[in-house]
Amino acid sequence: MADRLAAAVASVDAPDVVFAASVRGRRTLCDGGTADATATDRQELRYEIGSASKTFAGLLLACLATSGHPVDAALFPDRPPGRDPVTLHHLITHTSGLPGLPRDLYLRALPRRNTNPYAGYDARRVVEAFARARPRRPGTRWRYSNFGVAVLGHALAARTATPWDDLLREHVLAPLGLSGTALRPGAEGGRDAVGHAKDGATPLPPLDIAGFAAAGAVRATPHDLLAFLEAHLEPNGPPADALREVRRPVLSHGQGEHRRTHTLTWFQQPTPRGPAYFHCGATPGQQAFLGFFPATGFALAAVSTRRYRPADPFSAEALTLLCEGP
């Protein structure tokens, strides 16, 4: 395993790269990269995982067991319900009918598209954008939506009268012992990895996710990411039922070789030995891959501190490694 991880690390051209594997609880980590690593230990840094944060949001929703609740009832309790209400389940499964991002975000994000596109688009703006939206036939079409999962976070916070960060800590981070995971840069004394632009040399500021926390705020150490995945392989403790729930297939879309099956939060990859589960994530200067393979007791977390580029081998290398198994 150490040799295979080392080969995966060597295939990725980035300042910092970590591939971390767990085989039935036994961990192996390998790191490398083009940056000078003498000042810090890459395996102890917290990395931005971008959209892979949605797996944390989905697990929280499963813990709260409220996926069928209408969004309007949480955010706008005085507004009469519509004929086809968007539910929390629609939001997390990308079937809400919402676009990928609010329309007015594009113009706001344009000056910061390569650094912090979400900065300044706060919770109020996200909720107001949802209030203006006209979702098309919720529950009938899959369309990946950061907007939808961002709304999910605010709906859960409103329904429970608890801030999103506190909800996630109480129901997911604390029960799973994820002390190396944070939702804001520089939080709780941890050391955050520095992202880089496409050139692999220009450092970028930490991600300011603003009102899109549920869709991409998580930053974590490789060891915490492995602990999160190991919990999915061996569910126990308070979130055990939720951990089992997020492995259950809930929808499929596409045709033929392009057909894809999804659980509440994970993409499901078929293999001769059963399904593997994975989710990728990217921020302006970092990438992440999370996956687990129940049939082999295998979990894989990979992180990189360079912006995604076309033909970048990072995600493909990680998915191949996951599906090959230990």
C-alpha positions as CSV (number, residue, x, y, z in Angstrom):
1,M,0.0,0.0,0.0
2,A,2.8,2.4,0.8
3,D,4.3,2.0,-2.7
4,R,0.9,2.5,-4.4
5,L,0.3,5.7,-2.4
6,A,3.7,7.0,-3.2
7,A,3.1,6.4,-6.9
8,A,-0.2,8.3,-6.6
9,V,1.5,11.2,-4.9
10,A,4.2,11.3,-7.5
11,S,1.6,11.5,-10.3
12,V,0.2,14.8,-9.0
13,D,2.1,18.0,-9.7
14,A,1.2,20.3,-6.8
15,P,3.0,22.0,-3.9
16,D,1.5,19.7,-1.3
17,V,-0.1,16.3,-1.9
18,V,-1.3,13.7,0.6
19,F,-2.8,10.3,-0.1
20,A,-4.1,8.6,3.1
21,A,-5.5,5.1,3.2
22,S,-7.1,2.9,5.8
23,V,-7.5,-0.9,5.4
24,R,-9.8,-2.2,8.0
25,G,-8.6,0.4,10.4
26,R,-4.9,0.2,9.6
27,R,-3.7,3.5,8.2
28,T,-0.9,4.4,5.7
29,L,-0.2,7.9,4.7
30,C,2.2,9.2,2.0
31,D,2.9,12.9,1.2
32,G,5.1,14.9,-1.2
33,G,4.9,17.8,-3.6
34,T,7.0,20.6,-5.1
35,A,6.9,22.9,-2.0
36,D,9.5,23.0,0.7
37,A,8.0,20.8,3.4
38,T,10.7,21.4,6.0
39,A,8.7,24.0,7.9
40,T,5.6,21.9,8.6
41,D,4.3,18.4,8.4
42,R,1.9,18.0,5.4
43,Q,0.0,15.3,7.2
44,E,-0.9,17.6,10.1
45,L,-2.3,20.5,8.1
46,R,-6.0,21.1,7.5
47,Y,-7.0,21.1,3.8
48,E,-10.0,22.7,2.2
49,I,-12.2,19.9,0.8
50,G,-14.7,22.1,-1.1
51,S,-17.7,20.2,-2.3
52,A,-16.7,17.0,-0.4
53,S,-18.1,19.0,2.6
54,K,-21.5,18.0,1.3
55,T,-20.9,14.5,2.7
56,F,-20.8,16.1,6.1
57,A,-24.0,18.1,5.4
58,G,-25.8,14.9,4.2
59,L,-24.8,13.0,7.3
60,L,-26.0,15.8,9.5
61,L,-29.4,15.8,7.7
62,A,-29.6,12.0,8.2
63,C,-28.8,12.5,11.9
64,L,-31.6,15.0,12.2
65,A,-34.0,12.7,10.3
66,T,-35.9,15.7,8.7
67,S,-35.2,15.2,5.0
68,G,-38.8,15.3,4.0
69,H,-39.4,18.7,5.6
70,P,-40.4,21.5,3.2
71,V,-37.8,24.2,3.0
72,D,-40.3,27.1,3.0
73,A,-41.7,25.9,6.3
74,A,-38.3,26.4,7.9
75,L,-37.2,29.6,6.2
76,F,-40.6,31.3,5.6
77,P,-43.1,29.9,8.2
78,D,-45.6,32.6,7.5
79,R,-45.7,32.0,3.7
80,P,-48.4,29.7,2.4
81,P,-47.0,26.4,1.0
82,G,-46.8,26.0,-2.7
83,R,-48.1,23.1,-4.8
84,D,-44.7,21.4,-5.3
85,P,-42.6,22.4,-2.3
86,V,-38.9,21.9,-2.3
87,T,-37.9,19.6,0.6
88,L,-34.6,19.2,2.4
89,H,-34.2,15.9,0.6
90,H,-34.4,17.6,-2.8
91,L,-31.7,20.0,-1.7
92,I,-29.1,17.5,-0.6
93,T,-29.8,15.1,-3.6
94,H,-29.5,18.0,-6.2
95,T,-33.1,17.4,-7.3
96,S,-34.6,20.7,-6.1
97,G,-34.8,22.3,-9.6
98,L,-32.5,25.1,-8.4
99,P,-29.6,26.3,-10.6
100,G,-26.0,25.5,-9.6
101,L,-25.6,29.0,-8.2
102,P,-27.9,32.1,-7.7
103,R,-27.9,34.2,-10.9
104,D,-26.8,37.4,-9.2
105,L,-23.8,35.6,-7.7
106,Y,-22.0,35.4,-11.1
107,L,-21.6,39.2,-11.5
108,R,-20.6,39.6,-7.8
109,A,-18.1,36.7,-8.1
110,L,-16.5,37.8,-11.4
111,P,-13.8,40.0,-9.9
112,R,-12.8,37.3,-7.4
113,R,-13.5,34.2,-9.5
114,N,-9.9,33.0,-9.1
115,T,-9.5,33.6,-5.4
116,N,-12.8,33.9,-3.3
117,P,-15.8,33.9,-5.6
118,Y,-18.3,33.4,-2.7
119,A,-16.9,36.2,-0.4
120,G,-19.6,38.8,0.4
121,Y,-22.5,36.6,-0.6
122,D,-23.8,36.0,2.9
123,A,-26.6,33.9,4.5
124,R,-29.1,36.7,4.0
125,R,-28.4,36.9,0.2
126,V,-28.6,33.1,-0.1
127,V,-32.0,33.0,1.5
128,E,-33.3,36.0,-0.5
129,A,-32.1,34.3,-3.7
130,F,-34.0,31.2,-2.8
131,A,-37.1,33.3,-2.0
132,R,-36.9,34.7,-5.5
133,A,-36.2,31.4,-7.2
134,R,-38.8,29.4,-9.2
135,P,-37.6,25.8,-9.0
136,R,-38.7,23.6,-11.9
137,R,-40.5,20.4,-10.9
138,P,-38.7,19.5,-7.7
139,G,-37.8,15.9,-7.4
140,T,-37.8,15.1,-11.2
141,R,-34.4,16.1,-12.4
142,W,-30.8,15.8,-11.1
143,R,-28.8,19.0,-11.4
144,Y,-25.7,19.5,-9.2
145,S,-26.3,22.7,-7.1
146,N,-24.1,24.4,-4.6
147,F,-27.0,26.8,-4.2
148,G,-29.3,24.1,-3.1
149,V,-27.0,22.7,-0.4
150,A,-26.2,26.2,0.8
151,V,-30.0,26.7,1.3
152,L,-30.1,23.3,3.1
153,G,-27.7,24.7,5.7
154,H,-29.8,27.8,6.4
155,A,-33.0,25.8,6.5
156,L,-31.6,23.4,9.1
157,A,-30.3,26.3,11.2
158,A,-33.7,28.0,11.0
159,R,-35.7,24.9,11.8
160,T,-33.5,24.0,14.8
161,A,-32.8,27.6,15.9
162,T,-29.1,26.6,16.0
163,P,-26.2,28.0,13.9
164,W,-24.9,25.7,11.2
165,D,-21.4,25.4,12.7
166,D,-22.9,24.3,16.0
167,L,-25.2,21.8,14.5
168,L,-22.4,20.1,12.6
169,R,-20.1,20.1,15.6
170,E,-22.8,18.6,17.9
171,H,-24.1,15.9,15.6
172,V,-21.1,15.0,13.4
173,L,-17.7,16.3,14.4
174,A,-17.9,15.7,18.1
175,P,-19.5,12.2,18.0
176,L,-16.9,11.1,15.4
177,G,-14.0,12.7,17.4
178,L,-13.0,15.0,14.5
179,S,-10.9,17.5,16.5
180,G,-8.7,18.3,13.4
181,T,-11.7,19.6,11.4
182,A,-12.9,23.2,11.3
183,L,-15.4,25.3,9.4
184,R,-13.4,28.5,9.2
185,P,-9.7,29.3,8.3
186,G,-7.5,29.6,11.3
187,A,-10.1,28.3,13.7
188,E,-9.3,26.5,16.9
189,G,-5.6,26.9,16.6
190,G,-5.1,24.6,13.7
191,R,-2.6,25.1,10.8
192,D,-4.2,25.5,7.4
193,A,-2.7,24.4,4.1
194,V,-2.1,27.2,1.6
195,G,-3.8,26.8,-1.8
196,H,-2.2,27.7,-5.1
197,A,-3.3,28.9,-8.5
198,K,-3.1,26.8,-11.7
199,D,0.6,27.6,-12.1
200,G,1.3,25.7,-8.9
201,A,3.4,28.6,-7.5
202,T,1.1,31.6,-6.8
203,P,-0.3,31.3,-3.2
204,L,-4.0,32.1,-2.7
205,P,-5.9,33.3,0.3
206,P,-8.0,30.9,2.5
207,L,-11.4,30.2,1.1
208,D,-14.1,32.6,2.4
209,I,-17.3,30.5,1.8
210,A,-19.6,33.2,3.2
211,G,-23.3,32.0,3.0
212,F,-22.4,28.7,1.3
213,A,-21.0,26.9,4.4
214,A,-23.0,23.7,4.0
215,A,-21.8,23.3,0.4
216,G,-18.1,23.7,1.0
217,A,-16.8,25.0,4.4
218,V,-15.1,21.9,5.8
219,R,-11.3,21.9,6.2
220,A,-9.7,18.9,7.8
221,T,-6.5,17.0,8.4
222,P,-5.9,13.7,6.4
223,H,-6.2,11.8,9.7
224,D,-9.6,13.3,10.4
225,L,-10.8,12.6,6.9
226,L,-9.8,9.0,7.3
227,A,-11.6,8.8,10.7
228,F,-14.7,10.2,8.9
229,L,-14.5,7.5,6.2
230,E,-13.8,4.7,8.7
231,A,-17.0,5.6,10.6
232,H,-18.9,4.9,7.3
233,L,-17.2,1.5,7.0
234,E,-17.9,0.6,10.7
235,P,-21.0,2.5,11.9
236,N,-21.3,2.7,15.6
237,G,-22.1,5.1,18.4
238,P,-24.8,7.8,18.2
239,P,-24.7,8.5,14.4
240,A,-24.6,4.8,13.5
241,D,-28.1,4.8,11.9
242,A,-27.3,8.0,10.0
243,L,-24.0,6.5,8.7
244,R,-25.9,3.5,7.4
245,E,-28.6,5.7,5.9
246,V,-26.2,7.7,3.7
247,R,-25.0,4.5,2.1
248,R,-28.5,3.7,0.8
249,P,-29.1,4.4,-3.0
250,V,-31.8,7.0,-3.4
251,L,-31.7,8.0,-7.1
252,S,-30.2,7.3,-10.5
253,H,-29.9,9.4,-13.6
254,G,-28.3,9.2,-17.1
255,Q,-28.3,6.5,-19.7
256,G,-26.1,3.5,-20.5
257,E,-22.5,3.9,-19.5
258,H,-23.3,7.4,-18.3
259,R,-25.9,6.2,-15.8
260,R,-25.0,7.2,-12.2
261,T,-26.4,6.1,-8.9
262,H,-26.3,8.3,-5.8
263,T,-27.0,8.0,-2.1
264,L,-28.1,10.9,0.1
265,T,-24.6,12.3,-0.2
266,W,-22.2,10.0,-2.1
267,F,-21.6,9.1,-5.7
268,Q,-21.7,5.3,-6.1
269,Q,-19.2,3.6,-8.4
270,P,-20.1,0.0,-9.4
271,T,-17.3,-2.6,-9.3
272,P,-17.3,-6.4,-9.6
273,R,-16.9,-6.6,-5.8
274,G,-19.8,-4.2,-5.0
275,P,-20.2,-0.5,-4.9
276,A,-17.5,2.1,-3.9
277,Y,-18.6,5.5,-2.6
278,F,-16.9,8.7,-3.3
279,H,-17.1,12.5,-3.5
280,C,-14.7,15.0,-4.9
281,G,-14.2,18.7,-4.0
282,A,-12.3,21.7,-5.1
283,T,-11.7,25.3,-4.0
284,P,-9.9,28.0,-6.0
285,G,-6.6,26.6,-4.8
286,Q,-7.1,23.1,-3.4
287,Q,-8.6,19.7,-4.3
288,A,-9.9,16.8,-2.3
289,F,-11.1,13.2,-2.8
290,L,-13.0,11.1,-0.2
291,G,-14.0,7.5,-0.8
292,F,-14.7,4.2,0.9
293,F,-15.2,0.6,-0.4
294,P,-17.2,-1.5,2.1
295,A,-16.5,-4.9,0.4
296,T,-12.8,-4.4,1.1
297,G,-12.9,-2.3,4.2
298,F,-10.9,0.3,2.3
299,A,-11.0,4.1,2.8
300,L,-9.1,6.7,0.9
301,A,-8.6,10.4,1.4
302,A,-6.5,12.5,-0.9
303,V,-5.7,16.3,-0.9
304,S,-3.7,18.6,-3.1
305,T,-2.9,22.3,-2.9
306,R,-3.2,23.3,-6.6
307,R,-6.2,24.5,-8.5
308,Y,-7.9,22.0,-10.7
309,R,-6.8,22.0,-14.3
310,P,-8.1,20.1,-17.3
311,A,-6.5,16.6,-17.6
312,D,-5.4,17.0,-13.9
313,P,-4.7,13.3,-12.8
314,F,-5.6,13.9,-9.2
315,S,-9.2,12.7,-9.0
316,A,-8.9,10.0,-11.6
317,E,-5.8,8.6,-9.8
318,A,-7.7,8.6,-6.5
319,L,-10.8,6.9,-7.9
320,T,-8.8,4.2,-9.6
321,L,-6.9,3.5,-6.4
322,L,-10.1,3.3,-4.4
323,C,-11.8,0.9,-6.8
324,E,-8.8,-1.4,-7.2
325,G,-8.9,-1.8,-3.4
326,P,-6.1,-2.9,-1.0
